[in-house]
């Protein structure tokens, strides 16, 4: 990637109104030298995917606290593929039961970060995945 900064779109899909974690992650990624675009609350899958494509994101990070992570991730991965943007890596964090991690990986989610995952782990994963 040379000197190009890693670009990450952080998104809060659906009706989930809890964004403290997403904001903490976004700040940590910025502090790690990444360019971060935070989409704000209550975003549709279409708007999230469109933002990731328009911003030429390397990673699309979804923050899901509502339990709809499998359905949302499936929609996001399918929409990225339909738009010819399956090179954008999808990561999801939030309230994610360990039993759902294999399903998410099978859907094409590259990184899964359940609540309590150290932020440094997510930063290192993004750096390793993109570079």
C-alpha positions as CSV (number, residue, x, y, z in Angstrom):
1,X,0.0,0.0,0.0
2,X,3.0,2.3,0.2
3,X,2.3,5.5,2.0
4,X,-1.5,5.4,1.5
5,X,-3.3,5.4,4.8
6,X,-5.7,2.6,5.6
7,X,-9.3,3.8,5.2
8,X,-12.0,2.4,7.4
9,X,-15.7,3.2,7.3
10,X,-17.3,2.6,10.7
11,X,-21.1,2.1,10.6
12,X,-24.1,1.6,12.9
13,X,-26.7,-0.3,10.9
14,X,-30.4,-0.4,11.6
15,X,-32.2,0.9,14.7
16,X,-29.3,0.3,17.1
17,X,-28.9,3.6,19.1
18,X,-25.8,2.6,21.1
19,X,-22.7,4.2,19.4
20,X,-20.2,4.7,22.2
21,X,-18.3,1.6,21.3
22,X,-18.2,2.6,17.6
23,X,-16.9,6.1,18.5
24,X,-14.2,4.6,20.8
25,X,-13.1,2.2,18.0
26,X,-13.2,5.0,15.4
27,X,-11.0,7.2,17.6
28,X,-8.5,4.3,18.3
29,X,-8.2,3.7,14.6
30,X,-7.6,7.4,13.9
31,X,-4.9,7.4,16.7
32,X,-3.3,4.4,14.9
33,X,-2.9,6.5,11.8
34,X,-5.9,5.3,9.8
35,X,-8.4,7.5,8.0
36,X,-11.8,6.9,9.5
37,X,-15.3,7.8,8.3
38,X,-18.1,7.3,10.8
39,X,-21.5,7.1,9.2
40,X,-23.5,7.9,12.3
41,X,-26.5,6.1,13.8
42,X,-29.4,4.3,12.1
43,X,-27.9,3.7,8.7
44,X,-29.4,1.4,6.0
45,X,-27.3,-1.4,4.4
46,X,-27.5,0.5,1.1
47,X,-26.2,3.7,2.6
48,X,-23.4,2.0,4.4
49,X,-22.3,0.0,1.4
50,X,-22.5,3.2,-0.8
51,X,-20.4,5.1,1.6
52,X,-17.8,2.4,1.8
53,X,-17.6,2.3,-2.0
54,X,-17.6,6.1,-2.5
55,X,-14.9,6.5,0.1
56,X,-12.8,3.7,-1.4
57,X,-12.6,2.0,2.0
58,X,-10.2,-0.8,2.7
59,X,-12.3,-2.0,5.6
60,X,-16.0,-1.6,6.5
61,X,-16.5,-2.0,10.2
62,X,-20.0,-2.7,11.5
63,X,-21.0,-2.1,15.1
64,X,-24.0,-4.2,16.0
65,X,-25.5,-4.4,19.5
66,X,-29.0,-5.5,18.7
67,X,-28.5,-9.2,17.8
68,X,-29.2,-8.7,14.1
69,X,-25.5,-9.2,13.2
70,X,-25.9,-12.3,11.1
71,X,-28.7,-10.9,8.9
72,X,-27.0,-7.5,8.6
73,X,-23.6,-8.9,7.7
74,X,-25.2,-11.2,5.1
75,X,-26.9,-8.2,3.5
76,X,-23.8,-6.1,3.6
77,X,-21.5,-8.8,2.1
78,X,-24.1,-9.6,-0.6
79,X,-24.5,-5.9,-1.5
80,X,-20.8,-5.3,-1.7
81,X,-20.5,-8.3,-4.0
82,X,-23.4,-7.1,-6.2
83,X,-21.7,-3.7,-6.5
84,X,-18.3,-5.3,-7.5
85,X,-16.7,-4.2,-4.2
86,X,-16.0,-7.5,-2.5
87,X,-12.4,-6.4,-2.1
88,X,-13.6,-4.2,0.8
89,X,-13.0,-6.3,4.0
90,X,-16.0,-6.5,6.3
91,X,-15.5,-6.6,10.1
92,X,-18.2,-6.7,12.8
93,X,-18.0,-5.9,16.4
94,X,-20.5,-5.7,19.3
95,X,-22.7,-8.2,21.0
96,X,-21.8,-11.3,19.1
97,X,-22.2,-14.8,20.7
98,X,-19.2,-17.1,20.0
99,X,-21.6,-19.6,18.4
100,X,-22.3,-17.1,15.6
101,X,-18.7,-16.5,14.6
102,X,-18.4,-19.5,12.2
103,X,-21.6,-18.4,10.5
104,X,-20.3,-14.9,10.1
105,X,-17.0,-16.2,8.7
106,X,-18.9,-18.4,6.2
107,X,-20.9,-15.4,5.0
108,X,-17.6,-13.7,4.1
109,X,-17.1,-11.5,7.2
110,X,-13.3,-11.2,7.5
111,X,-13.1,-10.1,11.1
112,X,-15.3,-10.7,14.1
113,X,-14.8,-8.8,17.4
114,X,-17.2,-9.7,20.2
115,X,-17.7,-7.2,23.0
116,X,-14.6,-7.1,25.3
117,X,-12.1,-7.6,22.4
118,X,-9.1,-5.3,23.1
119,X,-9.0,-2.4,20.7
120,X,-5.4,-3.1,20.0
121,X,-6.4,-6.5,18.6
122,X,-8.8,-4.9,16.1
123,X,-6.1,-2.3,15.1
124,X,-3.5,-5.1,14.5
125,X,-6.0,-7.2,12.6
126,X,-6.9,-4.3,10.2
127,X,-3.2,-3.5,9.7
128,X,-2.3,-7.1,9.0
129,X,-5.4,-7.6,6.7
130,X,-4.9,-4.5,4.6
131,X,-1.1,-4.6,4.4
